[in-house]
Structure formats: structure tokens, C-alpha cells
Amino acid sequence: MNYSNFFLASLILIITGCKNLVENSNEKLKIIEDVDVNIKDEKILPNQNIEEEFKLTDENVINFLFEYEKNNKENKVRIYTNFGNIDILLFSNTPYHRSNFIYLTKKNYFDGTQFYRVVNNFVIQAGNSDNRKISSKRQRIGKYLLPNDFNKGHTHKRGMVSMPSSSIDNPYKMASPYEFFIVQKKDGAHHLDGNYTIFGTVINGMEVVDIIANLPTDERDWPLNNVYINKIEIVN
């Protein structure tokens, strides 16, 4: 065996693999008004010995949430931040989005995510982070989208909780299931109606929403000082 040739071929394979990993390392998530935030995406490699577990996909998510909804009827959650708490009522007539949010809450997905887009007199948006641990959480839960459900009579009034669209080619306005935004504008943001699924409303803590909305941000609308969701839990 020609060990020089073998070594050279192996080196080429390693370099090619690393190049592909780098080229696919950034994930862009579309948010309302077509503003993109670059999120670092941590790849889980085979030799990391991550325990295999059930993952949600576009193919299984509807059947899963249909069954999950039957035994998980909770509809109130509390968001804990350093600025105070925000209580949200999830609507029963958007069952897939409600049960998805409950599922992610029970999986502790939101703990450690951030309000990463803040636009005063408009919205505050949360559920993502530039921390690679959040990307790892997503990979463990699964990669999937939710169908739109914006014909249930809800409008983007102040305090409404809605779900942004995915960044992929998305003519059906499929929703990005890990993220959400809260309308802060006093008169609402009704130009968003018919484009994003409203699945809940703030029932306590709009003063906290206003505090977060007034924080200084950079040119991407990201708060200069990170605003973390310490945790989200189900309440009675």
C-alpha cells in the first residue's frame, strides 16, 4: 500500500468535510417584516455520542400534535424575565400552535432563549439566541414547520402573541415553531393579519412588554444588553 497516497486522500476528505460543515453552519430565520437574524447552528457530529430520541419532522408533526393535544390541555404559561413576568393565554381554536408551545415549554426549550428582536411601538420577538446550546436543543427536538392558521377571527391587537414565518421558500406561510412575537403597539399591527398565526394573548404583564420594547438596540433591533427568558412554565 502506498501510504503517502493514502494519507493525501484522507487529508482531502477531511478538508472537504470541514468546508461543507462551515458552509452550512449559519441558519437564517425569517422574522416579520422580512428582517433576518443570523443564528449560529451547532452541528451534532456522529462521534458526539448524543442519545437517539424521537424527533419532530414535517412528516410526523401534525399527527404527533394531534395526539399530544388530547392529553395536554394546558393553556396558560408564564414567561420569567429579569424585568418581570408575562402571562399568556393560549387559544384553543389554534390547537396545533397551542400544543406546540406547550410541548416546547415542557421540553424546557425556551429556557435561556432571548428577546432577540425589539422594535418599540411595534413588537418584541423571542425564542431564539446566538448561544449554540439553543441550536443543539432544536436539533434534539427536531426540524419542522407548522401550517398557518390565521383564519380564526384573531387580529394583531396589542398584546397578541403570534408566530413568525420560516425563512425557506414559503408560499404557504408555514410558521417557525420555536419563535413567537408579542404585539406591543398601542393601536395594534393589523397589517400583519393574514400573514402570521395568532395563537395567544398577554393576560398579565404588558408593562413588562413595554419595558423590553423601550430598551436600546443595535442596527439589527437586537437589545444592546441581552434580554433572556429565564424560563417559561405552565400555570393554572
C-alpha positions as CSV (number, residue, x, y, z in Angstrom):
1,M,0.0,0.0,0.0
2,N,1.3,3.5,-0.9
3,Y,0.9,5.2,2.5
4,S,1.7,8.6,1.0
5,N,-1.2,8.4,-1.4
6,F,-3.5,7.1,1.4
7,F,-2.5,10.0,3.7
8,L,-3.1,12.5,0.9
9,A,-6.5,11.1,0.1
10,S,-7.6,11.1,3.7
11,L,-6.4,14.7,4.1
12,I,-8.5,15.8,1.1
13,L,-11.6,14.1,2.5
14,I,-11.1,15.8,5.9
15,I,-10.7,19.3,4.3
16,T,-13.7,18.8,2.1
17,G,-15.9,17.7,5.0
18,C,-14.8,20.7,7.1
19,K,-15.6,23.0,4.2
20,N,-19.1,21.6,3.9
21,L,-19.6,22.0,7.6
22,V,-18.6,25.6,7.6
23,E,-20.7,26.4,4.5
24,N,-23.8,25.1,6.3
25,S,-23.1,26.4,9.7
26,N,-25.3,29.5,9.6
27,E,-29.1,29.4,9.8
28,K,-31.2,32.4,8.8
29,L,-34.6,32.7,10.3
30,K,-37.1,35.0,8.7
31,I,-38.9,37.3,11.0
32,I,-41.8,39.7,10.5
33,E,-41.2,42.5,8.0
34,D,-38.5,40.4,6.3
35,V,-35.7,41.2,8.7
36,D,-33.2,38.4,9.0
37,V,-31.1,37.4,12.1
38,N,-28.1,35.2,11.6
39,I,-28.1,32.4,14.1
40,K,-25.1,30.1,14.7
41,D,-26.1,26.5,14.1
42,E,-24.1,23.9,16.1
43,K,-23.8,20.6,14.1
44,I,-24.1,17.4,16.1
45,L,-21.4,15.0,14.8
46,P,-21.8,11.2,15.0
47,N,-18.9,10.8,17.4
48,Q,-20.5,13.1,19.9
49,N,-22.5,10.1,21.2
50,I,-25.8,12.0,21.5
51,E,-28.5,9.7,22.7
52,E,-31.0,9.0,19.9
53,E,-34.5,10.1,20.7
54,F,-37.8,10.9,19.0
55,K,-37.6,14.0,16.7
56,L,-40.3,16.0,15.1
57,T,-40.3,16.4,11.3
58,D,-42.5,17.9,8.7
59,E,-43.8,14.4,8.1
60,N,-44.8,13.5,11.6
61,V,-45.5,16.8,13.4
62,I,-49.3,17.1,12.6
63,N,-50.1,13.6,13.7
64,F,-47.9,14.0,16.8
65,L,-49.5,17.3,17.9
66,F,-53.0,16.0,17.1
67,E,-52.4,13.2,19.7
68,Y,-50.5,15.3,22.1
69,E,-53.3,17.9,22.2
70,K,-55.7,15.3,23.5
71,N,-53.8,14.8,26.8
72,N,-52.1,18.2,27.2
73,K,-54.9,20.7,27.5
74,E,-52.9,23.4,29.4
75,N,-53.5,26.9,28.0
76,K,-51.7,29.3,30.3
77,V,-47.9,30.0,30.5
78,R,-45.7,32.4,32.4
79,I,-42.6,33.9,30.9
80,Y,-40.0,34.8,33.5
81,T,-37.5,37.7,32.7
82,N,-35.3,39.9,34.7
83,F,-37.8,42.7,34.1
84,G,-40.8,40.8,35.4
85,N,-43.2,38.2,34.3
86,I,-45.6,37.9,31.3
87,D,-48.6,35.7,31.5
88,I,-50.1,34.3,28.3
89,L,-53.4,32.6,27.5
90,L,-53.1,30.2,24.5
91,F,-56.1,29.9,22.3
92,S,-57.9,26.6,22.0
93,N,-59.0,27.3,18.4
94,T,-55.4,27.2,17.2
95,P,-54.7,23.7,18.6
96,Y,-51.5,22.8,16.7
97,H,-49.8,26.1,17.7
98,R,-51.1,25.9,21.3
99,S,-50.0,22.3,21.8
100,N,-46.7,23.0,20.1
101,F,-46.0,25.8,22.6
102,I,-47.0,23.6,25.5
103,Y,-44.8,20.8,24.2
104,L,-41.7,23.1,23.8
105,T,-42.4,24.5,27.3
106,K,-42.4,21.0,28.8
107,K,-39.2,20.2,27.0
108,N,-37.7,23.4,28.6
109,Y,-36.8,24.6,25.1
110,F,-37.4,28.3,25.9
111,D,-35.2,28.5,29.0
112,G,-32.2,30.6,28.1
113,T,-33.6,31.9,24.8
114,Q,-33.8,35.6,24.2
115,F,-36.0,38.5,23.1
116,Y,-33.7,39.0,20.1
117,R,-35.7,41.5,18.1
118,V,-37.2,44.5,19.9
119,V,-38.9,47.3,18.0
120,N,-40.5,50.0,20.2
121,N,-44.1,50.8,19.2
122,F,-44.3,47.5,17.2
123,V,-43.3,44.1,18.6
124,I,-40.9,42.2,20.7
125,Q,-39.8,38.8,19.3
126,A,-38.4,35.9,21.2
127,G,-37.5,32.2,21.2
128,N,-34.0,32.2,19.7
129,S,-30.5,33.0,20.7
130,D,-26.9,33.3,19.4
131,N,-25.9,30.7,22.0
132,R,-25.1,27.3,20.4
133,K,-26.9,25.5,23.2
134,I,-30.2,26.6,21.7
135,S,-29.2,25.3,18.3
136,S,-28.4,22.0,20.0
137,K,-31.8,22.0,21.7
138,R,-33.5,22.5,18.3
139,Q,-31.6,19.6,16.8
140,R,-32.7,17.3,19.6
141,I,-36.3,18.3,19.3
142,G,-36.5,18.3,15.5
143,K,-36.7,20.4,12.4
144,Y,-40.2,21.1,11.3
145,L,-42.7,23.8,10.4
146,L,-46.3,24.4,11.4
147,P,-49.2,25.2,8.9
148,N,-50.7,28.6,9.0
149,D,-53.9,29.0,11.0
150,F,-54.8,32.7,10.7
151,N,-58.5,32.5,9.9
152,K,-59.8,32.0,13.4
153,G,-61.0,35.6,13.9
154,H,-58.0,36.9,15.8
155,T,-56.3,40.2,14.8
156,H,-52.9,41.6,15.7
157,K,-54.1,43.8,18.6
158,R,-51.8,45.0,21.3
159,G,-50.8,42.0,23.5
160,M,-51.5,39.3,20.9
161,V,-49.0,36.5,20.6
162,S,-48.2,35.4,17.1
163,M,-45.7,33.1,15.3
164,P,-43.3,34.3,12.5
165,S,-42.8,32.6,9.2
166,S,-39.9,30.4,8.2
167,S,-37.1,31.7,6.0
168,I,-37.4,28.9,3.5
169,D,-39.3,29.3,0.2
170,N,-42.6,29.6,1.9
171,P,-45.7,30.3,-0.3
172,Y,-48.0,28.8,2.3
173,K,-46.6,31.0,5.1
174,M,-45.6,28.0,7.3
175,A,-44.7,29.0,10.8
176,S,-41.3,28.8,12.6
177,P,-42.4,26.8,15.6
178,Y,-39.6,27.8,18.0
179,E,-40.3,31.5,17.9
180,F,-43.0,34.0,18.8
181,F,-43.7,37.7,18.9
182,I,-45.9,39.9,21.1
183,V,-47.6,43.0,19.6
184,Q,-46.6,46.0,21.7
185,K,-48.0,48.8,19.6
186,K,-50.9,50.6,21.2
187,D,-53.1,50.5,18.1
188,G,-52.1,47.0,17.1
189,A,-50.2,45.9,14.0
190,H,-53.1,44.9,11.8
191,H,-51.1,44.9,8.6
192,L,-49.7,41.6,9.8
193,D,-53.2,40.0,9.8
194,G,-53.5,37.1,7.3
195,N,-49.8,36.5,7.3
196,Y,-49.0,35.2,10.8
197,T,-50.8,32.8,13.1
198,I,-52.1,34.5,16.3
199,F,-52.2,31.7,19.0
200,G,-52.4,33.6,22.3
201,T,-52.7,36.9,24.2
202,V,-51.0,38.5,27.1
203,I,-53.3,38.5,30.1
204,N,-50.9,40.0,32.6
205,G,-47.5,41.7,32.3
206,M,-47.9,44.1,29.4
207,E,-46.0,46.6,31.4
208,V,-43.0,44.2,31.1
209,V,-43.5,44.0,27.4
210,D,-43.4,47.8,27.3
211,I,-40.2,47.9,29.3
212,I,-38.5,45.4,27.0
213,A,-39.8,47.3,23.9
214,N,-38.1,50.5,25.1
215,L,-34.7,49.0,25.6
216,P,-31.8,50.4,23.3
217,T,-30.9,48.1,20.4
218,D,-28.3,47.8,17.7
219,E,-29.0,48.2,14.0
220,R,-30.5,44.7,13.8
221,D,-33.0,45.5,16.6
222,W,-31.2,43.2,19.0
223,P,-31.1,44.7,22.5
224,L,-27.6,46.0,23.4
225,N,-27.9,44.1,26.7
226,N,-29.3,40.6,26.1
227,V,-32.8,40.1,27.4
228,Y,-33.2,36.4,28.4
229,I,-36.2,34.3,29.0
230,N,-35.1,32.7,32.3
231,K,-37.8,30.1,31.9
232,I,-41.4,29.5,30.7
233,E,-43.7,27.4,32.8
234,I,-47.3,26.3,32.7
235,V,-49.6,28.0,35.3
236,N,-53.2,27.4,36.3
